[in-house]
Amino acid sequence: MTRTFTTQVLVIGGGINGAGIARDLALRGVRVVLVEKGELGGGTSWASSGMIHGGLRYLQKDPEVTLHSCVDSGNIQRIAPHLIFRIPFLMPVFRDGPIGPELVEIGLEMYDRFQPLKCGKPHTRLSREQALRLEPALSPQIECAFTLDEWGVDAARLCAANALDAADRGARVRTHTEVTSLLRDAGRVTGARVRDGITGEEWQVEAELVMNAAGPWLPKVARLAGLEVKLRPGKGVHLVFERRVSDLAIYATGIDGRDMFTFPHEQNSMAGTTDDDFYGDLDRMETTEDEVAYVLQAMERSIPSIRRHRVCHVTAGVRPTLFGFGKYEDELSRDYQVIDHGARDGVQGLFTIAGGKLAAYRLMAEDAADRLCATLGVKEPSRTAFTPLPGGEALLDVAALSRRFRIGWPAALRLFFRHGAHAPRVLEQTSSPPGAELATPSPRIVCACEPVTDAELIHAALREGVRTLTDCSLRVRLGVGACQGASCAGAAAGVLAEALGWSAEQAAYELTTFWAERWRVASPALAGAQIAALELHRAADVGARGFTRGDRAGHAGEDSPRRGVAWEAA
Ligand SMILES: Cc1cc2nc3c(=O)[nH]c(=O)nc-3n(C[C@H](O)[C@H](O)[C@H](O)COP(=O)(O)OP(=O)(O)OC[C@H]3O[C@@H](n4cnc5c(N)ncnc54)[C@H](O)[C@@H]3O)c2cc1C
């Protein structure tokens, strides 16, 4: 018999919007179920540039978007200071460029007025010599350069932090769980049928209201209720370099005149992004060689040596941009809409959130939750602007953390970045056998590129509801660095197998799936010997250890610990 859960609001989609809405509602005491068909943030949010910015680009045509994003960037910095990093930008002006320095500076002076909202610094103008001294990799063809100030965030971690906080406050959060159909009663949407992609189990979730926060998939979810919501989906690709190309973000112009940039992101640099109308299958998105060539060509003009840096993988996602006809992709509004399908289409019980920016997610979630609460008759106001996300409650002495747990500075710093004030409690998880217990556990580094410890993997599995090895690439950045998992995937699979009680077949399945994903995202950017090297590493893990492709089905049934702590916590 299909199990049934009842709740007040079912949120579909664990990207930044769905996770943000679930948290906002849970903080107001509303009962929520959040379902995500993959890993939290694994849709568009993870593929974003991760900028908590105002968007200089939108200033001219969409000043409201810039204003909202700047205001909310300030809020996000307050509630998640550990997840945010400053990104100083350099904008070179070329002698033969379409706009001279005076015009560029007028735009930057306008943007300066928004900077205090997001704790940003005003721009400065640098002479050619000053700019080249600051970043010798810049093209000598520049006339001068400007600085401006932005912020970055680990987008997948921001999604997880919102969802985990919602779970701590009573929400049921379930990953790898897809809405397959909507429940209808006399024309009203009353919930959904969901299917667990790992165990194959099916549930029914009965809800007073359903929020469609499925990002670019939202038209598909709306169709389950016989409704049409039009988007103008825009595919965006980034190249990820194995390490920092520069500690500054550097503007570049595409062959078609589009603004792009190379920017520091966590341990790596990224370059992008493209923005192209997308008509394909969202679940089978590939990056083409043309897209890689287009980005490299743009970057080369600002950083002539860019091709000497190794790209280790790519990211690709689709923007859930609001529909507009007759405009270039870049010119489309980045504004958002909350649609009440009762008011718009006469189908009560269903809402959709479309469009928007990661940088304004909290504000969008507050608006959406206000609309849901008004319908439910809930009077509690939103508290997300000032209630810290998990780990954001206080800053931490990283040196003391490093000493206490005997891990190096880099590991302590990265752990603090992901978990903030909760870092010590993460390190208290250890895989040492009980007989070998130490007064203070000493975690082992599993992934050296990031770095990630065994303690963090165990924490992710047992306290954060991570369900697969591949999920760890988003949750703790396992295997996304220079070696793409070559030196950590096997060891990480072992740690998770022990924590979650996987059989050898399950561990083998996880490992082969992990390698298939690394291959998918790395191969478009690799050439020659690099392809052979990745193949060799994969073979070493999957072939030489005698693993066959395991079988996931049936390994994680009713009583398996793999079902996810967040769901169980509620
Ligand atoms: C290349 C690129 C760069 C960007 N850069 C920035 C930036 O720097 N700053 C910024 O502010 N914004 C940026 N954006 C925009 C920003 O990323 C998006 O606006 C935002 O992430 C959208 O979040 P979302 O939650 O709506 O969608 P998603 O993150 O896609 O979340 C939707 C989720 O719904 C799930 N789902 C779908 N169907 C179902 C179903 N049937 N059942 C259960 N779950 C389902 C999906 O798996 C997915 O995880 C960028 C976007 C792109 C593509």
The ligand as an SDF file (V2000), in Angstrom:
LIG
                    3D

 53 58  0  0  0  0  0  0  0  0999 V2000
   25.2740   29.7170  -16.0940 C   0  0  0  0  0  0  0  0  0  0  0  0
   24.4650   30.4190  -15.0440 C   0  0  0  0  0  0  0  0  0  0  0  0
   25.0630   31.3900  -14.2450 C   0  0  0  0  0  0  0  0  0  0  0  0
   24.3120   32.0430  -13.2780 C   0  0  0  0  0  0  0  0  0  0  0  0
   24.9470   32.9110  -12.4490 N   0  0  0  0  0  0  0  0  0  0  0  0
   24.2590   33.5330  -11.4790 C   0  0  0  0  0  0  0  0  0  0  0  0
   24.9380   34.3700  -10.5590 C   0  0  0  0  0  0  0  0  0  0  0  0
   26.1540   34.4820  -10.5800 O   0  0  0  0  0  0  0  0  0  0  0  0
   24.2080   35.0140   -9.6310 N   0  0  0  0  0  0  0  0  0  0  0  0
   22.8560   34.8870   -9.5670 C   0  0  0  0  0  0  0  0  0  0  0  0
   22.2760   35.5520   -8.7260 O   0  0  0  0  0  0  0  0  0  0  0  0
   22.1850   34.0520  -10.3910 N   0  0  0  0  0  0  0  0  0  0  0  0
   22.8590   33.3680  -11.3320 C   0  0  0  0  0  0  0  0  0  0  0  0
   22.2170   32.5030  -12.1700 N   0  0  0  0  0  0  0  0  0  0  0  0
   20.7720   32.2970  -11.9980 C   0  0  0  0  0  0  0  0  0  0  0  0
   20.4900   31.3570  -10.8240 C   0  0  0  0  0  0  0  0  0  0  0  0
   21.3840   30.2820  -10.8360 O   0  0  0  0  0  0  0  0  0  0  0  0
   19.0650   30.8110  -10.9090 C   0  0  0  0  0  0  0  0  0  0  0  0
   18.1650   31.8790  -10.9750 O   0  0  0  0  0  0  0  0  0  0  0  0
   18.7020   29.9590   -9.6930 C   0  0  0  0  0  0  0  0  0  0  0  0
   19.7170   29.0560   -9.3620 O   0  0  0  0  0  0  0  0  0  0  0  0
   17.4190   29.1940   -9.9730 C   0  0  0  0  0  0  0  0  0  0  0  0
   17.1300   28.4130   -8.8450 O   0  0  0  0  0  0  0  0  0  0  0  0
   15.8640   27.4630   -8.8250 P   0  0  0  0  0  0  0  0  0  0  0  0
   15.7330   26.9320   -7.4550 O   0  0  0  0  0  0  0  0  0  0  0  0
   14.6830   28.1750   -9.3930 O   0  0  0  0  0  0  0  0  0  0  0  0
   16.2090   26.3250   -9.8920 O   0  0  0  0  0  0  0  0  0  0  0  0
   17.1130   25.0000   -9.7210 P   0  0  0  0  0  0  0  0  0  0  0  0
   18.3590   25.2790   -9.0090 O   0  0  0  0  0  0  0  0  0  0  0  0
   17.2070   24.3780  -11.0630 O   0  0  0  0  0  0  0  0  0  0  0  0
   16.2250   24.0860   -8.7820 O   0  0  0  0  0  0  0  0  0  0  0  0
   15.0910   23.3990   -9.2580 C   0  0  0  0  0  0  0  0  0  0  0  0
   15.1780   21.9790   -8.7390 C   0  0  0  0  0  0  0  0  0  0  0  0
   13.9480   21.3090   -8.9930 O   0  0  0  0  0  0  0  0  0  0  0  0
   14.2550   19.9270   -9.1520 C   0  0  0  0  0  0  0  0  0  0  0  0
   13.1190   19.2900   -9.8280 N   0  0  0  0  0  0  0  0  0  0  0  0
   12.7140   19.4710  -11.1040 C   0  0  0  0  0  0  0  0  0  0  0  0
   11.6280   18.7150  -11.3650 N   0  0  0  0  0  0  0  0  0  0  0  0
   11.3290   18.0460  -10.2220 C   0  0  0  0  0  0  0  0  0  0  0  0
   10.3260   17.1030   -9.8580 C   0  0  0  0  0  0  0  0  0  0  0  0
    9.3850   16.6850  -10.7320 N   0  0  0  0  0  0  0  0  0  0  0  0
   10.3260   16.5970   -8.5910 N   0  0  0  0  0  0  0  0  0  0  0  0
   11.2770   16.9850   -7.6890 C   0  0  0  0  0  0  0  0  0  0  0  0
   12.2610   17.8760   -7.9970 N   0  0  0  0  0  0  0  0  0  0  0  0
   12.2820   18.4120   -9.2360 C   0  0  0  0  0  0  0  0  0  0  0  0
   15.5240   19.9500   -9.9820 C   0  0  0  0  0  0  0  0  0  0  0  0
   16.2580   18.7480   -9.8550 O   0  0  0  0  0  0  0  0  0  0  0  0
   16.2680   21.1570   -9.4230 C   0  0  0  0  0  0  0  0  0  0  0  0
   17.2540   20.8120   -8.4750 O   0  0  0  0  0  0  0  0  0  0  0  0
   22.9280   31.7800  -13.1290 C   0  0  0  0  0  0  0  0  0  0  0  0
   22.3330   30.7940  -13.9210 C   0  0  0  0  0  0  0  0  0  0  0  0
   23.0900   30.1040  -14.8640 C   0  0  0  0  0  0  0  0  0  0  0  0
   22.4740   29.0130  -15.6820 C   0  0  0  0  0  0  0  0  0  0  0  0
  1  2  1  0
  2  3  1  0
  2 52  2  0
  3  4  2  0
  4  5  1  0
  4 50  1  0
  5  6  2  0
  6  7  1  0
  6 13  1  0
  7  8  2  0
  7  9  1  0
  9 10  1  0
 10 11  2  0
 10 12  1  0
 12 13  2  0
 13 14  1  0
 14 15  1  0
 14 50  1  0
 15 16  1  0
 16 17  1  0
 16 18  1  0
 18 19  1  0
 18 20  1  0
 20 21  1  0
 20 22  1  0
 22 23  1  0
 23 24  1  0
 24 25  2  0
 24 26  1  0
 24 27  1  0
 27 28  1  0
 28 29  2  0
 28 30  1  0
 28 31  1  0
 31 32  1  0
 32 33  1  0
 33 34  1  0
 33 48  1  0
 34 35  1  0
 35 36  1  0
 35 46  1  0
 36 37  1  0
 36 45  1  0
 37 38  2  0
 38 39  1  0
 39 40  1  0
 39 45  2  0
 40 41  1  0
 40 42  2  0
 42 43  1  0
 43 44  2  0
 44 45  1  0
 46 47  1  0
 46 48  1  0
 48 49  1  0
 50 51  2  0
 51 52  1  0
 52 53  1  0
M  END
$$$$
